[in-house]
């Protein structure tokens, strides 16, 4: 494995200029994965790539271009790290624009597999179009929903939605193929004028790792007799955590705890942590122990596609109360393997939480059905095969 840090500002470490990739063979083609989210920073895209890359490298010679979030090595994979910019939002810092350097790597590859439309991804799309290289884009977010709702000032959301939609349509319509995590999300993009051919690859879960086992609560500083409601993921405005906080404060449960596993916007973290009974863990690369101490899981987000976090919670046998967004409204069936609440109503969420607390047998039934849903329909092996088929098609 080789790791190259692009540092054109100091005119040092310019190994990218001398980059000479392996020649493609009939057995393996050269695959360039471009992403603005990557390890060692853990988020949904990082977890997705951590599962998919080992399954792709059997058939492709892989090079990754990602932000320089810290040292990272992957056996058999070359990682190219782009310096970070001065723009930070919560725990996310964007990479600098490096079009010339990214174009160099695009020129020396067979296929580009892109994950985002921030600086690295946008440069990759434009370079691939200009160099006539096939580029396949996996869509993890509905960008014109995510970007405006991530802001704390609603006054700018209207113009930002329109601007984001124009940029996103411009870039996605220059891709060769789009892979989406569900049929309804694909239809949504088509309705919005994204004409690029599309394929579906549902996300998966490692069901051996994410499983319903008992966990020692004391090791995590949680009383054994506490009733624990939980969430894991980014702490940001679009995740709607203040609605969850208001519902938690109003629910009538003795010795209750709200466990927030993740990192993000400092002001949101401070407000959450100031409420008695709320535990904010910070970033972690292993959420499993925290999921196993929860009694139920809440997904309050204003926008999602599939929500890998919800799939992981369901795989752990947790009853889920979720907002009705994205693909979630298709794989969660009300009162069978989960519950929905109106994501603008803390009262509605409080009622659902109270109902599950008062009915432990209902929690158990929902949790059992939730894991059965994952076992039946959400496996990484199926995701990887769908992605391989899509890459091979171009």
N, C-alpha and C positions, 0 to 999 in steps of 0.2 A: 504494500500500500504506500502511496506517496501523497503528501499533502503540500499544496502550494498556496502561499498567501500572496495575493496580488498587492503590490505596493508601488503603484506608478508615481505617487506624489513625491516620494524620496528617490525615485529612479533606482531603487534597489530591489532585490528579490524579484527580478522581472523574468522568472523562469517561464512564465506563460508565453513569452515571445519565442522560446526555444522548444515549446511543447510539440512533441512528435508522437501522436497516438499510435497504438497498434493498428496494423492494417486489418480491415474487416475480413472475415472468412465466411465460408458457407456455414460453419458451425456457430459462430458468434458475430453479431453485428455490434457496432459501437453505439452505445446509448448514452446520451448526455441528459442527466436529470438536473433541471434548474428549479430552484426553490428559494423563496424569501423567508421561509421558516424551517429551521433545522436544529439538530442537536448541537451542543448539549442543552439547548433550551427546549423544554418539553411542551408541546401543545398538540392539537389534533393532527396537524399535518406532519409533525415530527414523528408521532406515534404511527401514523399511516405509513410513512416511508421506512420506519424501522421494521415494520412487518413485511413490506413489499420488496424492498431492495434485496434481502437474502433470497427471495423466491425468483427474482429477475436475473440475478448475476449468474445463475446456472446457464442462461441462454444468451446473455449480453455481456460485453466488456463495458463496464459502467464507469462514467466520470460524473461527479456531482459538483455543481456550482452552487454555493450557499453562503449566507452571511457568516462573518467571522465571530460567532458567538462564544468561541473558546475552542481549545484543542479537541479534535475528534478524529478517531481512526476507525475505519471499517475494513476488515480483512478482504483483500482482493478488489478494493474499490479505491479509485483516486478521488480525493476531495480537494476542490479548489475553493478557497475562502476569500470572499470580497470584504474589504474593510467596512466598518459601520459608519453611518452618517451621524449627524448631530440631532436627528429627529427621533425622539423617544415618546412613546405613548404607553403608559403603564410599564409593563415589563418587556415591551417590544421596542427594539431599536432597528430602524430600517437600514439596509445596506446602501452604500453609495451607488450612484449610477456609474456603470463601467461598460458602456456599450462597446467600445473598441476592443476591450479585452474579452468580453463575452462573445463577440462576433468571431474572434479568433478561434475559440473553442467550437463554436457552432460550425465553422467552416470545416473542421476536422472530425466531424461525427456523421453517423448515418441517420440517426433519429434523435429528436429532442423530445423529452417527456417533461412538460412544465407543470408546476403546481400552483402558481400564483401570478398576479399581475402587478406586483410592487416592482421596485427598480430592477431586480435581477430578471424576473419573469417577463416584464415588459420589454426589456432589452433583448431577451431571447426570442420573443415572438417577432419583433421587428427584424432582427438579424436573420432569423430563419426564413422569413418571407423574402427578404432581399437576396439571400443566397440560394433560394429555391430548395431548402432543406425541409423534409417533412417534420412537422411539430404537432405532437399530441398533447392536449391540455386536460388534466384532471381538474374538474371544478369542485372545489371544497366549500365555497361560499357563494351566496348571492350578493355580489359586491355592492350593488346599489342599495341593498338593504343593510348590509353590515357596516359600511363606512359611515353613512349619516347617523345611524343609531349608536355608533360607538362614541359620538360626540356628546358632550354634556350640555351644549348650547343648542336648543331646538330651533333657534331663529335661523340658523344656517342650513338646516336639513333640506328644505325644499330645493334651493338652487344646487345643493351638493348632490342630491339624488339625480337630478337631470344631468349634471356634469359627469358624475360617475357612470351613469348609464351610457352616455355617449362614448366615453373612453373604453369601457368594457366591450361594447358592441364593436368598436373599431378594432380592438385587439383580437377578440375571439373570432371575428369574421376573417381574420388573416391566418388562423390556424388551419391545419390540415384535417384534424379530427378532434372532437371533444368527447371526453368520457365523463359521464355524470353518475351520481350515486343512486339515482332513482328516476323512474319514468315521469313523475309529476314535475320534478325539477327540470328535466329535459324539455317538457312541454312548455314550462314557464319561460325558458330561455328562447324557445322558438317563437312564442307569442310576442316576445320583446324585440324580435327582429334579428336574432342571432341565427344566421343561415347555415353555418358550418355543419357538416354531417356529425351525427351524435351516436354514441353507444352507451350502454348502461353497465356499470360494475358496482353492485352493492358492496358496502363496507363489510368487514368481518370482525370477529373477536377471537382471541386465543382462549378457548373455553376451558383449557386446563389451568391456565394462569388465573383467569377470572372465574372463580367458582365459589359456591356458597359454603365456606368453611368458617369455623369459629375462630375468633381472633381475641387475644388477651387485651382487653380495654385498658387495663392499668398501665401497660407499656406505652400507651398513647396519651395517658393522663386523663382518661375518661372513666367516670364511676361506672361500676358494673350494673347498677340499677337505673342508670339514666336512659331516657328515651331519646334516641339520636336521629335527627333529621339531617340529611346531608346533600352536598353538591360538590362536584369537582370539575375544574376547568378554569378558563380565564376569568379574572375578576375585572370586568369592564362594563361600560354603561349598557351595551346591547344585551348583556346577560340578565338584566332586570333583577338584580339581587336585592334591591331595596323593597320590591314587592314581596319577595321571600322573607326579608327581615321583618316587615310589618305583620305578615301572617304569623311568623314565629312568635312575635311579642304578644299577639292576641290569643293564640291557642291556649286552652286551659289544660295544661299537662304539667304534672309535678315532676321536678328534677329533669327538665327538658334541656337538650343541647342542640345547637345548630352547628354542624361541622362543615366548614368551607375549606376545601382542599385546592389550593392554587395560589397564583400571584397575579398582580396586575396593577390597576390604578390605585395610587397611594391613598387618595381621599376616600375612595370607596372602602378600602381595607380598614382605614382608621375608623370610619363610621360603623362598619360591621363589628370590629373588635371592641368598640366602646359599649356594646350591649351585653349585659350579663347573660352567660350561657352560650355565647357565640365563640367559637374557636376557629381562628384563621391560621392555617398551618404554614402557608408559604408554598413555594414551588417544591415539587418532589418528582423523582423519576419512577416512583413506585406507589401507585394509588391503591393497590389491592388491599393492604392492611387497613386502610381507612374505610374503604367500601365495606369490609367485613365487620366493622363495628357499628354500621348504620342499621337502623330499624326500617327506614324508608328513604327514598331518594327523590329529590325535587329538581326538575329542569324548568326554570322560569323564563328562559330566553325569549327575546322578541324576534329573533331570526335564527334559523338553523337550516341545514340541508338534511343530513341523516342524523347527526349528533352521535359521534363515537362514544361520548361519555355516557349517554343513555344506554347504548348497547352494552357497554361494560357493566353498568349497574344492573341491568337485567340479567346478564350472564352470571352475576353474583347472587341471583335469586332475590333481588330487592324489589319490593313493590314501588312503582314509579308514579309520581304525580307530575305531569308535564303540561306545558303550554302546547297548544295545537298548531304547530308550525312545521314547515318542511315535510320531509318524508315520515316524520314521527307520527303524523295523524293517520298513516296507512298501516304501519306495523304495530302500533299500540291500538288495541281494541277496547273501547270503554267498558270497564267492569269485568273484563275477561283477563287481560294481562297488564292492566294499568288504568290510571284515571287521568282525565284532562281537567284543566281549570282555565278560566278566562285570564289571560296574562296581564290584563290591566287591573284585575280585581284581587286585592289582598284578602278581602272577605271571602271570596269564592275559594281561594287557596286555603285559607284558614279552616273553612268548613270541611274540605277534603282531608286535610291533615287530622282534624279532630275525629272525623269518621274512621279513619284508619287506626288511630290510636285506640279508639273505643272498641274496635273489632279486630282483635289479633288474628282470628281465624280468616278474616278477609285479607289481611296482610299476607298471611302464609299462602293462601290460594293464588293471589295475584303474583307473588314472587315465584312460585312454582311454575305458573303459566308463562311468566316472563322468561325464565331460563329455557323453557321448552321452545319458545319462539326463536331464541338465539341458536339453539342446537339445530333447529330445523332449517333456518334460512340465512344465517349470517356466519360464514366461515371464511377465513383469510385465503384458504386454498382456492375457493371459488372466485374471490376477488382477484387474486393474482392471475388465474387462468383467463378471466375476462379481459384483464389488462394486456396480457401477452397476445391474446387474439386480436385486440385492437391495434397494438403496435405492429404485429405481423401484417395486418391488413394494409398498412401504408408503406 
